[in-house]
Amino acid sequence: MTALSRRAFLGTSTAAGAGLVIGFYLPRRAQAEAEGVFSPNAYLRITPDDKITVVVARTEMGQGVWTALPMILAEELEADLNQITIEQAGASTLFGDQTTGGSASVRTTWDPMRKAGAQAREMLITAAATQWGVPRESCKAESASVIHSATGRKLSYGSLASKAAALPVPDNPPLKKGDYKLIGKSTPRLDTPSKVNGSAIYGIDFRVPGMKYASLARSETVGGKVVDFDASSAKQMPGVSFVGRISDSAVAVVADSTWNALKARRALKITWDEGPNKDLTSAAIFDALHHTDESKAVKFFSAGDISKSTGKQIQAEYQLPFMAHAPMEPGNCSAHFRGTECEVWAPTQVPQDCRDTIARLLGLKPEQVKVNITLLGGGFGRRLEHDYAVEAALVSKAINAPVKVTWTREDDMRCSTYRPVSLHKLSATIGDDGWPISFTHRIIGPSINGQKGSQPVNGVDSDFPDEASFIYPIPNVSLESVVTETPVPLGWMRSVYALQMGFASESFIDEMAVAAGKDPLEYRLHLLSKDTEIKYFDTSWNTVRMRNVLKLAAEKAGWNKPLAAGRYRGIACFGCFSTYAADVVEISMENDAPLVHRIVSVVDCGQVVNPNILEQQIQGAVVFGLANALRAQITIDKGRVVQGNFDTYQPIRMNEAPKVEGYFVPGTEPPTGIGEPALPPLAPALCSAIYAATKKRIRALPILS
């Protein structure tokens, strides 16, 4: 069998009117030359009919990669976006790690996409110069054509495809140094028309002829297993064709519709072994955090020597709960096992993990599993797991037919993975002038990577370098971690540890400002007043950039202008995924609860590819963070997740959504992350505003618990 990386990825659907295709085909170089197709790299294909196809190797889950990444390539290619068709790559070996997460899509593909476009541009110019018999430097690329400057002659890229395909691919083509035509311009998203007209294909929309539909009964007790089950009633239900156990903890019901499968699932009589966690409660989990052995603390960042600090001591503890991702589209996946191969259609952030795990469980080689990526109706990190894809593949093998597995909202809430709980102990020594001499932050909680088998390096979760930053050049600093264990399944959630660290550390900075009798903005600006860089793992945090973000946030929010009666403001900043962010939250209090009116959020993420998408990302992160801060928590009782739907795990409703203004500090540095950085400062800024209104300090989330 031909290797997956060279296989034809068959199109499974087309999003009409948007120039988008699910699946792609990458020919061998020799085959491409024979067919007149110009495909100098994995990201680009140009055919003699002037069709330019850009392959996107990251998952579109609302963050705009189907627009931003093609913009980067098209900029160097010298093509307009309306001249391009976009194809979604499936799981492949051509693009390195295809995981979509960690605000990494643009920052990790900025250089590869630029290089891909530049390679093609240079080869096309050479092909045109050769055909005309003119010096190469007399030719230029423009709007998907090569133009001879002296005569005005023009050749389209398609007409040059065959000749360009025969040329060697340059390793280091020249790249633009600014003066962009597309980059930095607010461009409408290319996927919007298909989402408006309903032709966009999400995982839950996907169908193939002969498809069956499955619903799974899973143990709601953490670690529970199936002992036995009685399927006699379920098998008598309309449309049911299969009932069977597919794992130690799940029984599948297959029918001719999702509704019939769900009804039959309710008729199952299952005997569960509830396991060792049947009496687990949230109270016990938090009690364990408070009584953990702190002698195991590991220092992961330090400056100076905190033991030599003398002055006024202040300290506080902050606490955060488990949280659910709660995307609008619940877990789902379609799969077709065909004996010697399996094809999967998954709304996934980890197509390669889906491929490799499914192959292992089905006894196949990775190249025998084809993973097609659909649109995602929200991810927030939940689709970094691939349990739903594995379930679909196992059920398909059991019934020898294509099948769609669909989770209910309750399944998605109660049988999921969760952002971990954490306890934060902070202390500071403050001098007579009110400025800090030392700062200590100890985070106590379980490790996501550790639970999944990737043990912390030197006692520190491997996600900390990107997320658990410290941005102030205080003379003596110690950041420490105590890793605990929990049986509750853990998963990465939007901004992950940055949300936890940002809430605790920025709230405590606010406490320090109050103790010093100083304005919270001016306090932060003073701490950042020295132009320096703080070396943090492989990242260097620049105080000038964070200072500028804070200043712009304050300016846009009118920090120094008086507020209307009954209005209050709070501010916070944080750095994660190499991006600087600050939020200002304006509230009033109503029945002892905050009513959020306005949020100003500012970032410095280096070179902005598309300001329109940037603003959307900021708005999405802020609203997501607001829901988390106000109400979001997962509680455990008798080994089970208590919350089951949006009545008990409430998102922000339309009538609650405040005005959100997103801004950025212009920069020419390479792009950094944007999907998550605006989120961590939100909760501490909100709590700062609540303190300004009530003089009550909130040290545990959610606020409205």
Secondary structure as the mmCIF struct_conf table of DSSP 4:
data_model
#
loop_
_struct_conf.conf_type_id
_struct_conf.id
_struct_conf.beg_label_comp_id
_struct_conf.beg_label_asym_id
_struct_conf.beg_label_seq_id
_struct_conf.end_label_comp_id
_struct_conf.end_label_asym_id
_struct_conf.end_label_seq_id
HELX_RH_3T_P HELX_RH_3T_P1 LEU A 4 ARG A 6
BEND BEND1 ARG A 7 ARG A 7
STRN STRN1 ALA A 8 ALA A 8
STRN STRN2 SER A 13 ALA A 15
TURN_TY1_P TURN_TY1_P1 ALA A 16 GLY A 19
STRN STRN3 LEU A 20 ILE A 22
BEND BEND2 GLY A 23 GLY A 23
STRN STRN4 TYR A 25 TYR A 25
HELX_RH_AL_P HELX_RH_AL_P1 ARG A 29 GLU A 35
TURN_TY1_P TURN_TY1_P2 GLY A 36 GLY A 36
STRN STRN5 PHE A 38 ASN A 41
TURN_TY1_P TURN_TY1_P3 ALA A 42 TYR A 43
STRN STRN6 LEU A 44 ILE A 46
TURN_TY1_P TURN_TY1_P4 PRO A 48 ASP A 49
STRN STRN7 ILE A 52 VAL A 56
BEND BEND3 ARG A 58 ARG A 58
BEND BEND4 MET A 61 GLN A 63
HELX_RH_AL_P HELX_RH_AL_P2 VAL A 65 LEU A 77
TURN_TY1_P TURN_TY1_P5 GLU A 78 GLU A 78
HELX_RH_3T_P HELX_RH_3T_P2 LEU A 81 GLN A 83
STRN STRN8 ILE A 84 GLN A 88
BEND BEND5 ALA A 91 ALA A 91
BEND BEND6 THR A 93 GLY A 96
TURN_TY1_P TURN_TY1_P6 GLY A 102 SER A 103
HELX_RH_AL_P HELX_RH_AL_P3 SER A 105 TRP A 132
TURN_TY1_P TURN_TY1_P7 GLY A 133 GLY A 133
HELX_RH_3T_P HELX_RH_3T_P3 ARG A 136 SER A 138
STRN STRN9 CYS A 139 GLU A 142
TURN_TY1_P TURN_TY1_P8 SER A 143 ALA A 144
STRN STRN10 SER A 145 HIS A 148
TURN_TY1_P TURN_TY1_P9 SER A 149 THR A 151
STRN STRN11 LYS A 154 SER A 156
HELX_RH_AL_P HELX_RH_AL_P4 TYR A 157 ALA A 165
TURN_TY1_P TURN_TY1_P10 ALA A 166 ALA A 166
BEND BEND7 LEU A 167 LEU A 167
HELX_LH_PP_P HELX_LH_PP_P1 PRO A 168 PRO A 170
BEND BEND8 ASP A 171 ASN A 172
BEND BEND9 GLY A 178 GLY A 178
BEND BEND10 LYS A 181 LEU A 182
TURN_TY1_P TURN_TY1_P11 ILE A 183 GLY A 184
BEND BEND11 LYS A 185 LYS A 185
TURN_TY1_P TURN_TY1_P12 LEU A 190 ASP A 191
HELX_RH_AL_P HELX_RH_AL_P5 THR A 192 ASN A 197
TURN_TY1_P TURN_TY1_P13 GLY A 198 GLY A 198
STRN STRN12 TYR A 202 TYR A 202
HELX_RH_3T_P HELX_RH_3T_P4 GLY A 203 ASP A 205
TURN_TY1_P TURN_TY1_P14 PRO A 209 GLY A 210
STRN STRN13 LYS A 212 ARG A 218
STRN STRN14 THR A 221 THR A 221
TURN_TY1_P TURN_TY1_P15 VAL A 222 GLY A 223
STRN STRN15 LYS A 225 ASP A 230
HELX_RH_AL_P HELX_RH_AL_P6 SER A 232 LYS A 235
TURN_TY1_P TURN_TY1_P16 GLN A 236 GLN A 236
BEND BEND12 MET A 237 MET A 237
TURN_TY1_P TURN_TY1_P17 PRO A 238 GLY A 239
STRN STRN16 PHE A 242 SER A 247
TURN_TY1_P TURN_TY1_P18 ASP A 248 SER A 249
STRN STRN17 ALA A 250 ALA A 255
BEND BEND13 ASP A 256 SER A 257
HELX_RH_AL_P HELX_RH_AL_P7 THR A 258 ARG A 266
TURN_TY1_P TURN_TY1_P19 ALA A 267 ALA A 267
STRN STRN18 LYS A 269 ASP A 273
HELX_RH_3T_P HELX_RH_3T_P5 GLY A 275 ASN A 277
TURN_TY1_P TURN_TY1_P20 LYS A 278 ASP A 279
HELX_RH_AL_P HELX_RH_AL_P8 SER A 282 HIS A 290
TURN_TY1_P TURN_TY1_P21 HIS A 291 HIS A 291
BEND BEND14 THR A 292 THR A 292
HELX_RH_3T_P HELX_RH_3T_P6 GLU A 294 LYS A 296
STRN STRN19 VAL A 298 ALA A 303
BEND BEND15 GLY A 304 GLY A 304
HELX_RH_3T_P HELX_RH_3T_P7 ILE A 306 LYS A 308
BEND BEND16 GLY A 311 GLY A 311
STRN STRN20 LYS A 312 LEU A 320
STRN STRN21 PHE A 322 MET A 323
BEND BEND17 MET A 328 GLU A 329
BEND BEND18 GLY A 331 GLY A 331
STRN STRN22 ASN A 332 PHE A 337
BEND BEND19 GLY A 339 THR A 340
STRN STRN23 CYS A 342 ALA A 346
BEND BEND20 GLN A 349 GLN A 349
HELX_RH_AL_P HELX_RH_AL_P9 PRO A 351 LEU A 362
TURN_TY1_P TURN_TY1_P22 GLY A 363 GLY A 363
HELX_RH_3T_P HELX_RH_3T_P8 PRO A 366 GLN A 368
STRN STRN24 VAL A 369 ILE A 373
STRN STRN25 LEU A 375 LEU A 375
BEND BEND21 GLY A 377 GLY A 377
TURN_TY1_P TURN_TY1_P23 PHE A 380 GLY A 381
HELX_RH_3T_P HELX_RH_3T_P9 ARG A 382 LEU A 384
HELX_RH_AL_P HELX_RH_AL_P10 ASP A 387 ILE A 399
TURN_TY1_P TURN_TY1_P24 ASN A 400 ASN A 400
BEND BEND22 ALA A 401 ALA A 401
STRN STRN26 VAL A 403 THR A 406
HELX_RH_AL_P HELX_RH_AL_P11 ARG A 409 ARG A 414
BEND BEND23 CYS A 415 SER A 416
STRN STRN27 TYR A 418 ARG A 419
HELX_LH_PP_P HELX_LH_PP_P2 PRO A 420 VAL A 421
STRN STRN28 SER A 422 ILE A 430
TURN_TY1_P TURN_TY1_P25 ASP A 432 ASP A 433
BEND BEND24 GLY A 434 GLY A 434
STRN STRN29 PRO A 436 PRO A 446
HELX_RH_AL_P HELX_RH_AL_P12 ILE A 448 GLN A 451
TURN_TY1_P TURN_TY1_P26 LYS A 452 GLY A 453
HELX_LH_PP_P HELX_LH_PP_P3 GLN A 455 PRO A 456
STRN STRN30 VAL A 457 VAL A 457
TURN_TY1_P TURN_TY1_P27 ASN A 458 GLY A 459
STRN STRN31 VAL A 460 VAL A 460
TURN_TY1_P TURN_TY1_P28 SER A 462 ASP A 463
HELX_RH_AL_P HELX_RH_AL_P13 PHE A 464 GLU A 467
BEND BEND25 ALA A 468 ALA A 468
BEND BEND26 PRO A 475 PRO A 475
STRN STRN32 ASN A 476 THR A 484
BEND BEND27 PRO A 487 VAL A 488
STRN STRN33 LEU A 490 LEU A 490
TURN_TY1_P TURN_TY1_P29 ARG A 494 SER A 495
HELX_RH_AL_P HELX_RH_AL_P14 VAL A 496 ALA A 516
TURN_TY1_P TURN_TY1_P30 GLY A 517 GLY A 517
HELX_RH_AL_P HELX_RH_AL_P15 PRO A 520 LEU A 527
TURN_TY1_P TURN_TY1_P31 LEU A 528 LEU A 528
BEND BEND28 LYS A 530 LYS A 530
STRN STRN34 GLU A 533 TYR A 536
TURN_TY1_P TURN_TY1_P32 PHE A 537 ASP A 538
STRN STRN35 THR A 539 ASN A 542
HELX_RH_AL_P HELX_RH_AL_P16 THR A 543 ALA A 557
TURN_TY1_P TURN_TY1_P33 GLY A 558 ASN A 560
BEND BEND29 LYS A 561 LYS A 561
HELX_LH_PP_P HELX_LH_PP_P4 PRO A 562 ALA A 564
TURN_TY1_P TURN_TY1_P34 ALA A 565 GLY A 566
STRN STRN36 TYR A 568 CYS A 576
TURN_TY1_P TURN_TY1_P35 PHE A 577 SER A 578
STRN STRN37 THR A 579 GLU A 590
TURN_TY1_P TURN_TY1_P36 ASN A 591 ASP A 592
STRN STRN38 ALA A 593 ASP A 604
BEND BEND30 GLY A 606 GLN A 607
BEND BEND31 VAL A 609 VAL A 609
HELX_RH_AL_P HELX_RH_AL_P17 PRO A 611 LEU A 630
TURN_TY1_P TURN_TY1_P37 ARG A 631 ARG A 631
STRN STRN39 ILE A 634 ILE A 634
STRN STRN40 ILE A 636 ASP A 637
TURN_TY1_P TURN_TY1_P38 LYS A 638 GLY A 639
STRN STRN41 ARG A 640 VAL A 641
BEND BEND32 ASN A 645 ASN A 645
TURN_TY1_P TURN_TY1_P39 PHE A 646 THR A 648
BEND BEND33 TYR A 649 TYR A 649
HELX_RH_3T_P HELX_RH_3T_P10 MET A 654 GLU A 656
STRN STRN42 LYS A 659 PHE A 664
BEND BEND34 GLU A 669 GLU A 669
HELX_LH_PP_P HELX_LH_PP_P5 PRO A 670 PRO A 671
BEND BEND35 GLY A 675 GLU A 676
TURN_TY1_P TURN_TY1_P40 PRO A 677 ALA A 678
BEND BEND36 LEU A 679 LEU A 679
TURN_TY1_P TURN_TY1_P41 PRO A 680 PRO A 681
HELX_RH_AL_P HELX_RH_AL_P18 LEU A 682 THR A 694
BEND BEND37 LYS A 695 LYS A 695
STRN STRN43 ALA A 700 ALA A 700
BEND BEND38 LEU A 701 LEU A 701
TURN_TY1_P TURN_TY1_P42 ILE A 703 LEU A 704
#
